[in-house]
Amino acid sequence: MEALKIVGKSGQISLGKALAGMGFVMETLPGGDILLKHSVVVPVNERWLHEPAMKDKLAQADDWMRNNPAKESSLEEIKARLESAS
């Protein structure tokens, strides 16, 4: 889909409300054309969550949680098990 966009006096181009809040990488090509690539920014301190090894571990954790639904725990029962183990 193509659309003609005109740069306004403020130097901005409106891409429409459907794209509001989305991130884009702007690349200026050799002939002066500008290419916008829809992007997601990942903070540096969260990058490790997206590495393949961690993604595998998170997928395994998701599988475990699906197969082991949460249930109510008895603190007295846990205390008794801990006391008998020591």
N, C-alpha and C positions, 0 to 999 in steps of 0.2 A: 504494500500500500504506500502510495506517495502522497505527500501533502506539501504545499508551498508554505513556508514560514518566513516571516519578515522580522529582522532584528529591529526592535523598538529603539526609541531614543535613549533608553537607559542601558542598552546593550544586551537586553535579554530576549529570549525566545520562549514563548509559551508552548509547552508540549501537550497541554490539556490536563484536566482533573484526573483522568484515569491513571496518569503516571505520577501524580502528586506524591511526594514522600519517597519515591523510589530513587535508588542510587545509579549513577551512570559514570563510566570512565569515558572521558573525552579524548579522542585521538585526532590530532591534526595530521592529515596525509600530505605527501610531498606536493601535490598540486594545489593545496590550500583547502581542499575539502575537509570537512569535519565528520568524524564517525563517532556516534554515541553507542556504547556497549552497556547493556543492562548489567549491573554488577551488585554483588553483595559484599559488604565490607566486614571482615572478621578482625576483631581486635587482636593485637599481637599476643597478649597474654592468654587468649582463648584458642590460639591456632592449634595447640596440641590436641584439642578435642576433635579436630578434623583430619588428623593423620590416620592412615589406614589401620595401624595396630590398635589405636584407641577406638576407632569406629567398630572394629571387630569385637572388642571387649564390651562396648556399649550395646551392640546388637545381642551378644550373649546374655548380658544383664537384662535386656528387654525380654528375651525368650524366657529366662528364669522367672521373671516377675509374672509373665502371662501364665506359666505353668504352676506357679506357687502363689496363689492369691493371699492377700493379707488376712490374718485372722487374729482374734483377740488373744492376748497373752496373760497368763497368770503370774504376777510377780512373786507370789508365794511359791509356786511350782519352780520357777527359775532359781529362786533363792535356795530351795531344797536341793536342786540338782547341783548347784555350785558348792554347797556345803558337803554333799556326799562325795564330790569329786576331789575334795582337798584332803 
